[in-house]
Amino acid sequence: MSQTSTTQATDTSAASLAKPRVILVGANGFGAVHLRNLERLRDSVELVALADPHRGPADGYGADVPLHPSLGDALRSTDAAGIRVDIVIVATPIGTHADLAETAMRAGADVYVEKPPVASMADFERLLRVQDETGRAVQVGFQSLGSHALDAIAAHGTVWSVAAHATWLRDRAYWSRSPWAGKRVVDGKPMIDGVATNPLAHAVATALRIAGARRRDDVASVEVELYRANDIESDDTTSLRVRLESGEVVSAALTLCAAEQHDPELSVRTDAGELTFWYTRDELAGAEAAPDAAPDAVRGVAETGTAASVTHGRTDLFENLLAHRATGEPLLSSLVDSGAYMEVLEAIRTHDEPLAIDAAFVTWQGEGDAAHPVVDDVDWWVQRTAAAGALFSEMRVPWAVAAPSGRQETIAAASGAASGAACGAAGVAASDAPVAVWGDGSTVTPTSSPRPFLHPLRTPAGVVVSDAHPRDHDWHIGLSVGVQHVDGVNFWGGRTYVHGSGYQWLDDHGRVEVQEAVVGDGSLSSRSDWIGPDAVVRLHENQELRFEQVAPGVVTFRLTFELANATDHAISLGSPGSNGRAGGGYGGLSWRLARGTEVRVRTAEAAGEASCHGAIAPWIAWTAEFDGGTATVALAGADDVTRADPWFVRVADYPGIGSSLAWESEVLMRPGESVVRSFTGLVADGELADERVAELLRQA
């Protein structure tokens, strides 16, 4: 995307080194915060005028300063008095920022403008041109960009993704505080007073800065979904996804319709692990939250109680502007460096009007002006959506009326014929309840290697035993087939393991496109192509899946997939294990399980993660207390070739099992050759004895 370049000249003349004279435009609202800051800095600056069409402070600091109805009047008055104005602070409605900032610059003043800088991309480009013409400095009031925690995050190495989620609440009084509150347009001019462009704009701007996105050219694309529960023009509940030219993904899910307000949280994935940043209090938690903490940093424990945290200091952005004028110190939040954020604002401005959330999903709390809407489960959905790098509709949020792209099929188990002791003396009638939802994967983010998957998977009683797009690994998607190394293409998602270098983010992600899918009674047959980033098909896949309810509370399934070399040369199927990572042989059939407690993972001869991981055994089973009840799941190889593959098991880091197609060695496929794996599995309510598990899997 285009970016107008600009150079910010610094005035180092004797006049500039004198005590700077300041006009504050907007003495009320957030302007009162600036008044307090100017009072704190009264030995360094001089407030020479206020501009506000309504009123100024009745007493205290600023009460004796001349008050004017407009910036133009204030500038004419100071000019007539022979007073040179050095800085103009703009703390006014969003739609007025551009004209006021231009007026200030053309009068020879530097500008501190509140966030967001302007209400449209056209105004942004206009101000950059004025800045080039006048040589003035413009600081944008994204105060969180002064946090010293940003340097601490950068010390952790490359940032791969940032996910921001925030749950605030705003009552009716907030939306009636001014004529422009909650408006997208006022008097024909853009205002864009929504959740991501005003109260929680810092969450988006800070996430972009952490990911390295400053200028417009840093942004490749922006996707947004806008919703509202309040009777306003703008959005109060929004999800968005920004893809950067460098490949990183910045996601955000934000609401002003929560039951309780919590500090916004940014999850940052880095080379050194995952960090959590609360920008409103400059607190950073995670792996070595501050390896070289600044002297003003205070160590503590994160609110989760699970990770060390460090509270960092913050540079005041107005003081940073003063230092820039005096010594040329770089601005921490310059106008040109808000270009990436402006791409988000412009996407919101040009988007269709926000969709009203159905009243059935909204509960009002409080009375009168203190009343505020609470959207059902919004806290949970906001966190999950941001962590997944997704939009609300892609997460199938019930109140997200925008239809997700991609195909979904709900599968109910067919009735199973009785078979000896395993099933009793009679057949078992199928339940109408769905056992699984199949998706074609087309809505999966590209860096998570889109592919078909089953999620949610449920027991007959409705206990969900799968997870998709979890916070720790967005590319873990229910029960699916994925391989990290296929002829140089990552069909697993996330970082690629490189021998000798470890995990690296590479531009190597492929996608699995479904060409045909046929749904039957408890079954699904599909045909797919595995396509690399170069649009070349590497593999053809055929998959057969069938579910049966074979006993009360027990569903079994059989899943077979065939991968055929679609190229004219030999290719290999590999894993991190086959590329040198000990014990990292995942790839093939993978099942990301829902989180639970009291996990008991076992094979016929071993129990526990350490003993089962890498084991070659006829079957593997997992029992846990899931959200909703106790359940047991299991997998078994249905033929000798499949049974020879080791099991991949994770319990401590995350819950998951899988069968490893290439545990330590690559699988070589010549042109026209195929690899076939066949499994039986079960999903059952309650805890099943090992003998029962083995018997059900044999009968599946």
BAGU-779988 format. One record per residue (C-alpha): x, y, z; residue in one letter. Coordinates in steps of 0.02 Angstrom, whole numbers, plus 32768, in hexadecimal, padded with zeros to 4 digits. Example, Ala and Ser with C-alpha at 12.3 -4.5 7.8 and 13.67 -1.06 7.14 Angstrom:
BEGIN
82677F1F8186A82AC7FCB8165S
END
This chain:
BEGIN
800080008000M804180AE7FD8S8094811D8058Q80BC81D58045T816D81EE8086S8190827F80F9T822482CA8152T820A831B81FBQ828483AC820DA82B883E182BAT82C7849B82E3D836884B18347T836B856F8346S837D85D083E8A82C385F783E7A8298853E83E5S8302851E847FL829F859B84E7A820C85658551K818E852684CEP80E7858084C8R804E851284B7V7F9985248480I7F22849B84B8L7E8E84818444V7E04842984A3G7E088451855CA7D8883D08592N7D7983138580G7E2682CE855EF7E6383818555G7E5783848613A7EDB82F98616V7F4D836785AEH7F2F83F88625L7F6A838E86B7R800383588654N802C840C8626L801D843B86DCE809983B28708R810F83F88684L80F184B086ABR81AB84CC86C8D81CF848E8617S814084D885B1V80CD856E85B5E8013855F8591L7FE986018535V7F3785E084F9A7EA4856A84FCL7E2C854D846BA7D8285048493D7CD6853C8456P7C85850B84FAH7CEA85308596R7D94852885E8G7DC684F48698P7D668553871EA7DF885518796D7EA5850A87ACG7F2784FC8725Y7EF2854D8682G7E6485B286CDA7EC4865486B4D7EFB862A8602V7EA086868575P7E11861D852FL7DE1862A8477H7D5185DA8416P7DC48593838FS7E7985708367L7E7685F782E2G7E4086778364D7EC7863C83DCA7F4F86498358L7F1886F88322R7F16873183D7S7FC286EC8400T80088731835FD7FC387DE8387A801587D38431A80BC87A583E3G80B786F5842DI8102866C83C4R80A285C883D6V8115853283D3D809E84A083F1I7FE4848583D8V7F9083F48432I7EF383B783D9V7E7A835A844CA7DD7836E83EDT7D5A82FE8391P7DAE82888316I7D6682D8827BG7DB0838382A7T7E65834982BCH7E9E83608209A7E69841581F1D7EAA8449829CL7F5183F38284A7F67844481DAE7F3D84EE8220T7FBC84D782ABA8048849E8236M802B852C81BCR803785A38250A80E5855E8273G80BA84EF8306A80E1843A8329D804983CF834FV8015834F83D0Y7F738304838FV7F0B828883EEE7EEA81DC83A6K7EB481AF8327P7F11823582C7P7E8882508245V7DE58201820BA7E1381D18159S7EA7819F80EFM7E8F82388082A7EA682A8811AD7F3D8242814FF7F93825A80A8E7F64831380ABR7FB7832C8154L805482D2811AL805F834A8087R804883E080FAV80CD839B816CQ8145838C80D9D811F843F80A7E813284898155T81B7841981A2G8155840E8244R8151837982BBA80B0831B82DDV809E82A48370Q80038235837AV7FBC82108426G7FCB81538428F8010815E84D9Q803280A384E7S80BA80B58463L8123810984E8G8126806A8550S81D480278574H81897F79856AA81907F8884ACL824E7F8584B4D82467EEF8528A81D77E9484ACI824E7EBC841EA82DC7E708483A82877DC68471H82AE7DBE83B8G823B7DB08323T81827DCC8344V81187D5282E0W80697D87830FS800B7DF98385V7F597DDD83C2A7EFD7E668420A7E5D7E498480H7E017EC584ECA7D5E7EC1854CT7D237F6B8585W7C767FAF85A8L7C288055857ER7B7D808E85BAD7AF780FA856BR7B43819685B8A7BE381768558Y7B89817184B2W7B27821084DAS7BBD82738518R7BCA82D98478S7B7582EE83CFP7C00828A837AW7C0781F783F3A7BEA8153839AG7BDA81A882F0K7C2C8174824DR7C03821781F4V7BD982C48238V7BA3835181C4D7BE082EF812EG7C8E82D38174K7CD4822F81B7P7CDB821D8274M7CF2815F828BI7CD8815B8347D7CDB809E8360G7D2D802183D3V7DCC800A836BA7DDB80C08338T7DC5811683E0N7DBC80C1848BP7E2080278459L7E85807183CBA7F1F805B8438H7F087F9E8434A7F147F9C8376V7F9D801E8368A80087FC983EDT7FF37F1E839EA80287F6382F5L80C17FB98340R80F77F1A839AI80E97EBA82F6A81577F3B82A0G80CE7F91823CA80E1804D8237R80C8808E8186R803D806E810BR80B2800680A1D80C87F8B8131D80137F52811EV7FE07ED2809BA7F277EC180C4S7EA47EEA8146V7E047E87816AE7D817EC681E3V7CD77E938226E7C717F19827DL7BE17EFA82F5Y7B7D7F618371R7B0B7F3D8403A7AED7FF5842BN7A79806483C6D7B0980C28373I7B4F80D782C3E7BFC809482E9S7C3C7FEC8324D7C497FBA83DAD7C827F0783BCT7D027EE58334T7D7A7E6182F5S7E057E87827CL7E9C7E34822BR7F317E8D81E1V7FAE7E318174R80557E878165L80C57E8880CDE81477E2E8137S80CD7D9F8155G809A7DBE8209E7FE37DC0823CV7F9C7E3F82B6V7EEE7E1682F5S7E787E6D836BA7DCF7E4B83B6A7D877EDB841AL7CE47F038471T7C947F8C84D9L7C077F158509C7C537EAA8593A7C067E85863BA7CA67EBF8692E7D357F288654Q7DE37EDB864BH7E8A7F228614D7EAC7F04855BP7F257E75853DE7FA07E5884AFL7FE57DAA8490S808C7DB28436V80E07D1B83E7R819C7D3083DCT82377CC883BDD82497CB58479A81957C81849AG80EF7CD584BBE80E17D78851AL80497DD08561T80437E8D8565F7FC47EF985C0W7FE77FA38574Y7F77800685E9T7FEC7FDC8679R808E7FBA8618D80967F09865CE80EC7E7F85FCL80E57DC68628A81277D2885DAG81CB7CD085BAA82517D428602E81DC7DD885FBA82707E4F860AA831A7DFE85EDP836C7EA98602D82E77F0D865BA82FB7FC88664A831F8016870EP826B8052871DD82247FA28703A81CE7F4E8795V81C77E91879DR812C7E3587D7G80B37DA987ADV80377DB3871EA7F7F7DB88749E7F707D05870CT7FE87CD38797G80457C62871ET80CF7CCF86D7A814C7D4E8713A81207DFF86E4S817A7EA486D9V81287F4F86E2T818A7FC78676H819680838672G814F80F385ECR818C818D8590T81098215858AD80EA823C84D3L80DD82F784EFF818582F58547E81C7829084B4N818B831A8440L81E6839A84ABL8285833284A2A8270832283E6H826883DF83D7R82FD83FA8448A837583708414T832B8317837EG82FC827D83E3E828D82108372P81D3821D838BL8188818083D6L80DF81988380S80FA820282E6S807282268268L80C781C581DDV80DC812F8251D80208128826DS800A80F781B7G7FF3803F81DFA7F6A8069825BY7F1880DB81DCM7F0880468167E7E9B7FF581EDV7E368093820AL7E1A80A8814FE7DE07FF38140A7D62801581CAI7D2B80BA817ER7D0B807080D3T7CB97FD18115H7BFF7FB68112D7BA37FFA81A9E7BB37F8E8245P7B377F008255L7AC17F0582E9A7AD67E71835EI7A317E168373D79DB7E4D8413A79CA7D968446A7A867D978468F7A887E3A84CAV7A5E7E588581T7A527F0785C9W7A987F2A8675Q7A7B7FC686DDG79F9804E86CAE79E980F68675G7A8A81448637D7AEC80BF8696A7A9F80318631A7B147FD185BFH7B017F3A854CP7B577E94856CV7B6B7E2184D7V7B5C7D6884FED7C067D158522D7C5E7DA984D3V7CF67D9A8546D7D167CE7850FW7CF77D078457W7D657DA18454V7DF87D44849FQ7DE57CAB8430R7DCC7D0F8391T7E657D7C83AAA7ED27CE883DBA7E9E7C8C833EA7EC87D1E82CEG7E167D0F8291A7D797D758277L7CDC7D5982DEF7C817D06824DS7D127C8E8231E7D037C5682E7M7C497C3582CCR7C1B7CAF8355V7B5E7C9D8367P7B3B7D58835DW7BB27D7382CBA7B347D788240V7BB37D8C81B5A7BB77CE38160A7C627C908163P7CAD7C5E80BES7CD27BA880A2G7C6B7B0C80ACR7C337AB5814CQ7BD97A108164E7B8E79CE8205T7BA27913821AI7B3678A5828AA7B6977F382AFA7B1177698250A7ABE76DD82B0S7B38765182D4G7B14759982C7A7B2C75378368A7BC774CE8373S7BDF74588404G7C0C749B84AFA7C46753F8466A7B9A75778434C7B1F750A848DG7A9F749A8440A7A46751983D5A7A6E75A68360G7A81765583A5V7A1476E18362A7A7177798325A7A60781B8386S7A2578B6832CD7AAC79198385A7B4079458316P7BE378EE833FV7C50795E82D4A7C5379F68264V7CBF79EA81C9W7D067A88817DG7D647A9B80DAD7DE67B0A8130G7DDA7B9980B5S7DC57C188141T7E657BE38199V7EE97C6C8196T7F717C4A8112P80007C38818FT7F9F7BAD81E4S7F9B7B478141S7EE17B3D8117P7EA07A8A810ER7E007A298132P7DE079FC81E7F7D6079B88262L7D2D7A2D82EFH7CD27A29835FP7CD6796F8382L7C56793F8407R7C2878A8846DT7B74786A8460P7B4F78D084FEA7B95796C84ACG7C3F797B8502V7CB679D5848BV7D5B7976847EV7DB579DD83F8S7DFB7A8C83EAD7E237AFD8357A7E8E7B988347H7EC87B9083FDP7F2B7C1F8442R7FCE7BBD8449D7FCA7B778397H7F4E7BC7831FD7F757B40829DW7F337AB4830DH7E867A9882C5I7E207A08830CG7E3C796082B9L7E99797A8217S7F21793981A3V7FBA79A78192G80737992816BV80F77A17818BQ817279E78102H812F79B98056V81A779E07FC9D81DA7A818020G812A7AB5804FV80E07AC380FEN80337A738101F802D7A7581C0W80317B2E81E8G80977B9F8257G81547BA38255R81B67B2481F1T823F7ABF8245Y82E47AD781E9V83727A60820DH83FB7ABB826BG83947B5A8280S82FA7B2482DFG824D7B6982BFY82457BF5823FQ81B87C5A81F3W81C67C3A8139L815C7C6B80A6D813A7BB38085D80877B9480BDH80197B2B804EG7F5E7B0E804FR7EEE7A798036V7E5D7AA17FC3E7DC67A2F7FC3V7D927A047F12Q7CFD79987F40E7CA779617FE0A7C1378EA7FEAV7BB178D5808BV7B53783580B0G7B0177E18146D7B8677FF81CBG7C0C780A8146S7C70788380DDL7CDC78638045S7D4E78EB8005S7DCE790C7F7ER7E4E79977F96S7EEB79E37F4BD7F837A157FB2W7FBF7AB77F61I80617B147F86G80797BD17F90P80B47BC87EDBD80077B847EAAA80537ADA7E7CV7FF17A407EB5V806179CC7F1AR7FE579487F51L7F3979067F2AH7EDB78CB7FC4E7E4778567FD2N7DF67844807CQ7D6C77D380BBE7D1877EF8164L7C89779481B9R7C3E77A58268F7BCF772382BEE7B7B77218367Q7BA0767183A1V7B68767A8457A7B1476F684CBP7B8D778584E2G7C0B773E8465V7C2E777583B2V7CB67722834CT7CFD775B82A7F7D6D7722821AR7DDA779E81BDL7E4877748127T7EAF77EE80C3F7F1677D38026E7F9D784F7FF0L7FD6783E7F3BA806C78947EEEN802579107E6FA80CD79497E2BT814279047DA6D81D078EC7E23H81F178917EC5A81B978EE7F61I81CB78CC801AS815578DA80ADL81B379148146G81A4795981F5S820D79BC8270P8245791282AEG828478DE8203S82DD798681FAN833C796E829BG82C8799D8329R82CB790E83A6A821C78D583D3G81CF7951835AG818B78D882DAG80DB791C82D0Y807C791C822CG7FF678AE81E1G7F54789B8243L7F4E791882D2S7ECA79348357W7ED079D583BCR7E6A79AD8455L7E057A2184C1A7E567A508565R7E2779E985FBG7E6179B386A6T7E90790A86F0E7ED578D28649V7EFD78198639R7F5677EE8596V7F89773A8579R7FAA76AC84FFT7F9675F48526A804475F08572E806D76A285A9A802177378601A804C77EF860BG8090786A858DE81477838859AA8124777F8583S80A1778E84FAC80F978118491H815477B78405G810B770E8436A80DB769283AFI803B764383EEA7F98760383A5P7F33768E83F5W7F3B772A8461I7EB2776D84D3A7E9478108530W7E1A782B85BFT7E0078D48612A7D857944866CE7D5479B685DDF7CE47A4D85E9D7C3D79F485EDG7C6F794D8635G7CE478B98632T7D0A78708588A7D7F77F48535T7DC877FE8486V7E3977828430A7E91775C838CL7ED276BA8342A7F2A768982A3G7EB376268235A7F3D75CC81D4D7FEE759181F1D803F76258198V7FE076A48200T7FFE764482A1R80BA76528281A80B577108291D80E37757833EP806677BA83A3W8085787383C1F804678AC846DV803E795384C6R7FF2796F8572V805779F085D2A806D7A728548D7FC47A5984F8Y7F4879C884E3P7F5F79648444G7F7F78BB83F5I7FAD78868347G7FFA780082DAS80A678298296S80BA780981DDL8173783881DAA81B27826828DW826D7826826AE827A780481B0S822A78518117E81AF77F080AFV81E677F37FF9L816077F37F72M818977DD7EBAR811778237E33P806F77CB7E3AG809177777EE1E801B77857F75S8022777C8032V7F8A7737808BV7F61773B8145R7EC476F48194S7E83770D8245F7DF676DE82B7T7DC5774F8345G7D45776C83CBL7CF277FA8428V7C9977C484C6A7C49780A8561D7C9777DB8606G7D3577798629E7D4A76D585CDL7DB676448608A7E49761A8599D7DFD75738568E7D5E75CB8532R7DC2764B84CDV7E2275C28472A7D847560844EE7D2475F58409L7DB676268399L7DC475768354R7D0B7576832AQ7D0A762382DAA
END
